[in-house]
Amino acid sequence: MSAASPASPTSPSTPAPARRVIVSHRLPLRAAVDAASPFGFSFTVDSDTVAYQLRSGLPAGAPVLHIGTLPPPATEAASDELCNYLLANFSCLPVYLPADLHRRFYHGYCKHYLWPLLHYLLPLTPSSLGGLPFDRALYHSFLSANRAFADRLTEVLSPDDDLVWIHDYHLLALPTFLRKRFPRAKVGFFLHSPFPSSEIFRTIPVREDLLRALLNADLVGFHTFDYARHFLSACSRLLGLDYQSKRGYIGIEYYGRTVTVKILPVGIDMGQLRSVVSAPETGDLVRQLTESYKGRRLMVGVDDVDLFKGIGLKFLAMEQLLVEHPELRGAAVLVQIANPARSEGRDIQEVQGEARAISARVNARFGTPGYTPIVLIDRAVSVHEKAAYYAAAECCVVSAVRDGLNRIPYIYTVCRQESTGLDDAPKRSVIVLSEFVGCSPSLSGAIRVNPWSVESMAEAMNAALRMPEPEQRLRHEKHYKYVSTHDVAYWAKSFDQDLQRACKDHFSRRHWGIGFGMSFKVVALGPNFRRLSVDHIVPSYRKSDNRLILLDYDGTVMPEGSIDKAPSNEVISVLNRLCEDPKNRVFIVSGRGKDELGRWFAPCEKLGIAAEHGYFTRWSRDSAWETCGLAVDFDWKKTAEPVMRLYTEATDGSIIEHKESALVWHHDEADPDFGSCQAKELLDHLENVLANEPVVVKRGQHIVEVNPQGISKGVVVDNLLSSMVSRGKAPDFVLCIGDDRSDEDMFESIVCPSNSSVKLPASSEVFACTVGKKPSMAKYYLDDTVDVIKMLQGLANAPSQRPRQVQLRVSFEGSL
């Protein structure tokens, strides 16, 4: 291998860019029957596909590999020779699916169940137009197809280096299959269709599986904030996951991993489109169309033939326009180009039949010799002819009732700007755009309409045709500036950079896979964060003489979901056994009230309890309750309680818990989104009205709590340690187990001695342990409350280490 020249783009000191693996249902290729080819088909690049166009935004010199199925009609042309040919000539690696599996996967589950549902069409009956009811067998075919994609990726993927970018709903399950095989794989997923509201999405019987699959990616992309918001809401309502926004990025904490959510619509390929528009062939067609429609007001619509493009509604609006504005009869023309359908079925035939019937009726009613109000073109149309229609039309109408990836308005804007077949007058254009289309938020100069309202559509079309030219130019300039700067290269570069950022911590964490099937997930933890085992802790336990064991209650020894919150006989038994050892000081440290905890743990004579986050403490059942020693005035409750009562009345499912030292507003039984929103408002409200009071307002897991200043579980730990040290029994073994934010204060007190007022002996063994695999100040974790009880039982069964004693047995035989 020869040395690189100075002009070489990659020098020895600069590592080559990582390979990008682009995974989509179809490879970005066109196939044509070719008897002369050894494969029976000839292949060319399909430059109209997003999967190919995005290459322009990837780092220079980065190798790109495409993975997907072969395009029709070559779908079943499977052979190793063809695979090698496509890999060598197009950097494409085909996934071979048997014809029946592909039909069930694509035309069955994807196009006739999942795709309609993502567009808000529920399969209410088996005969529902376009939507099939959920079929478990079709879902298994969907999983089998996704698994085949994972198999192909497994053959070629370098998980430590490659970045994988998966496209669209056909491959929703792929991140799970990929993560199961490569826990550290760098995976991005972009959904090109809408993501429906959680009320629609939750009707899917396998809804949790699909959500977990998306969460197995590192970066999940959507066209609009609405789609992202619906996804976040579904995660909250179905999986109990919250999101955080930090420095402009939205992230979901998922088993130690942060799944980033990105919002950015796909742009167009400016270079490719400019080459089409500037082609002489396009210019000639523009001049012909301008001449053909001279004296007419030309509007254009270009849509795929499917249920959601609203072609019939557009034609009805055109009819309404001509009814209400007779002066436009003989002048206004709507040219509708109907792209070939991407799927098959009765629904497609009905859409085509409806469009033809309405257009025929309108043309019969308002048409005259030489004038056809609606020109329906349902044949194959070349890119040059489409560009010519865009350039010649003064208005573009997009009436989709629900659509994700729709770049028609972008293409129209560029064609109007770049066309050479028009005069040199300042460029102008008007867009009538459905508010339910993914690109709608980015085109603020468009006339946005509700396509379901035929009257509103007709009025918008009239407004577009009557708009003054200066206003048309201003709107056009605004759109062109956005479209030309936010092209597909900008989108791809932005997504690629965010994917690298989302994966930057992969090698600084340890990864474990847990769960089976579609419930599989990866837990990512810091290098020093490990599971606490009985074998690891028992040696330290045995050799110690003064032990302090601190246990949270809810979520630690008592499962969160339990209806009966009282401790079980098993919990009472293990606590009593630990307390019987004179070397142990065992404390329950909880936010619950002292009366409740005292009643529940009455059978535990030697158990210490710190109630209400340490405001009340007692060392054993028979000792008196001690307060924290702070001089506290509780007059603030008179201010806080009416505010909490106001939010309780307004939030169904919320309650107020009255403690002697605190007030707590619980919203765990309320609607997740509304409860969270109300909690935020309540937090702000209480902070304002209690600004001059000696209290702290905190938000926790489904709660808003008001406590006196200086009260926390961390202070409890400091006080207990101080008391033990003052008695000459400084602990040489500390075990602290908790599960939520308030327990992090305890962990900080024992893990970070510099932050504590009490110094433990240097020889002390400290075990801070959180429940659940999640980021924490603790260095250890246990999976759940069952693991906690097993750990405590292991300690109770471990006898203390005592000096070995020699027993002398003397035997006297005979008699004196």
GISULPE-V964791 format. One record per backbone hydrogen bond with DSSP energy under -0.5 kcal/mol. NH is the residue of the N-H (numbers start at 0). CO is the residue of the C=O. Records with the same first field share a line. If there is no record, write none. Layout:
NH->CO ; CO
This chain:
7->4
10->8
13->10
14->12
19->62
20->18 ; 162
21->19 ; 64
22->20 ; 164
23->21 ; 66
26->68
28->26
29->43
30->71
31->41
33->39
36->33
39->36
41->31
43->29
45->27
46->44
48->45
51->48
52->48
53->49
54->51
55->52
56->53
57->54
61->58
64->19
65->90
66->21
67->92
68->24
73->70
76->73
77->75
82->78
83->79
84->80
85->81
86->82
87->83
88->84
89->85
90->85 ; 86
91->85
92->65
93->91
94->67
95->93
96->94
101->97
102->98
103->99
104->100
105->101
106->101 ; 102
107->102
108->103
109->104
110->105
111->107
112->108
113->108
114->109
116->112
117->113
118->114
119->116
120->115
121->119
123->121
127->124
130->127
131->111 ; 129
138->134
139->135
140->136
141->137
142->138
143->139
144->140
145->141
146->142
147->143
148->144
149->145
150->146
151->147
152->148
153->149
154->150
155->151 ; 152
156->152
158->156
160->157
161->157
162->18
163->161 ; 185
164->20
165->163 ; 187
166->22
167->165 ; 189
170->167
171->168
173->170
174->170
175->172
176->172
177->173
178->174
179->175
180->176
181->177
184->181
185->161
186->184
187->163
188->218
189->165
190->220
191->189
195->193
199->196
200->196
201->197
202->199
203->200
206->203
209->205
210->206
211->207
212->208
213->209
214->210
215->211 ; 212
216->213
217->186
218->186
219->259
220->188
221->261
227->223
228->224
229->225
230->226
231->227
232->228
233->229
234->230
235->231
236->232
237->233
238->233 ; 234
239->235
240->234
243->250
245->243 ; 248
248->245
249->260
250->243
251->258
252->241
253->251 ; 256
256->253
258->251 ; 256
259->217 ; 257
260->249
261->219 ; 259
263->221
269->267
272->268
273->269
274->270
275->271
276->272
277->273
278->275
281->278
282->278
283->279
284->280
285->281
286->282
287->283
288->284
289->285
290->286
291->287
292->288
293->290
295->292
296->330
297->295
298->332
299->394
300->334
302->336
304->338
305->303
308->305
313->309
314->310
315->311
316->312
317->313
318->314
319->315
320->316
321->317
322->318
323->319
324->320
327->324
328->325
330->327
331->327
332->296
333->372
334->298 ; 332
335->333 ; 374
336->300 ; 334
337->335 ; 376
338->302 ; 336
348->344
349->345
350->346
351->347
352->348
353->349
354->350
355->351
356->352
357->353
358->354
359->355
360->356
361->357
362->358
363->359
364->360
365->361
366->362
367->370
370->367
374->333 ; 372
375->373
376->335 ; 374
377->375
385->381
386->382
387->383
388->384
389->385
390->386
391->387
392->388
393->297
394->297
395->429
396->299
397->395 ; 431
398->396
400->307
401->307
402->435
404->191
405->403
410->406
411->407
412->408
413->409
414->410
415->411
416->412
417->413
418->414
419->276
428->471
429->393
431->395
432->430 ; 446
433->397
434->448
436->433
437->402
439->436
441->438
442->438 ; 439
443->441
445->442
446->430
447->445
448->432
450->448
452->449
453->451
456->452
457->453
458->454
459->455
460->456
461->457
462->458
463->459
464->460
465->461
466->462 ; 463
471->467
472->468
473->469
474->470
475->471
476->472
477->473
478->474
479->475
480->476
481->477
482->478
483->479
484->480
485->481
487->267
490->486
491->487
492->488
493->489
494->490
495->491
496->492
497->493
498->494
499->495
500->496
501->497
502->498
503->500
505->502
507->504
508->505
509->524
511->522
513->520
518->515
519->516
520->513
522->511
523->254 ; 521
524->509 ; 522
526->507
528->525
529->527 ; 778
531->780
532->530
536->532
537->533
538->534
540->536
541->537
542->538
543->539 ; 540
546->582
547->732
548->584
549->547 ; 734
550->586
551->736
554->557
555->552
556->552
557->552
561->558
564->562
571->567
572->568
573->569
574->570
575->571
576->572
577->573
578->574
579->575
580->576 ; 577
581->579
583->580
584->546
586->548
587->607
588->550 ; 586
589->587 ; 609
596->592
597->593
598->594
599->595
600->596
601->598
603->600
604->602
606->603
607->585
608->617
609->587
610->608 ; 615
611->591
612->589
613->610
614->610 ; 611
615->610
616->625
617->608
620->604
621->604
622->619
625->616
627->614
631->629
633->631
635->632
636->633
637->634
638->635
639->635
640->636
642->638
643->639
644->640
645->641
646->642
647->643
648->644
649->645
650->646
651->649
653->650
654->665
656->663
657->655
658->656 ; 661
662->705
663->656
664->703
665->654 ; 663
666->701
668->652
669->666
674->670
675->671
676->672
677->673
678->674
679->675
680->676
681->677
682->678
683->679
684->680
685->681
686->682
687->683
688->684
689->685
690->687
692->689
694->692
695->706
697->695 ; 704
699->702
701->699
702->699
703->664
704->697
705->662
706->695 ; 704
707->660
708->693
710->707
711->709
715->711
716->712
717->713
718->714
719->715
720->716
721->717
722->718
723->719
724->720
725->721
726->722
727->724
728->723
731->545
732->545
733->764
734->547
735->766
736->549
737->768
742->739
743->739 ; 740
744->740 ; 741
745->741
746->742
747->743
748->744
749->745
750->746
751->747
752->750
754->751
755->752
759->757
763->760
764->731
765->763
766->733
768->735 ; 766
769->779
770->737
771->769 ; 781
773->771
778->767
779->767
780->529
781->769
787->783
788->784
789->785
790->786
791->787
792->788
793->789
794->790
795->791
796->792
797->794
798->796
800->541
801->799
806->804
807->805
808->806
809->807
811->809
812->810
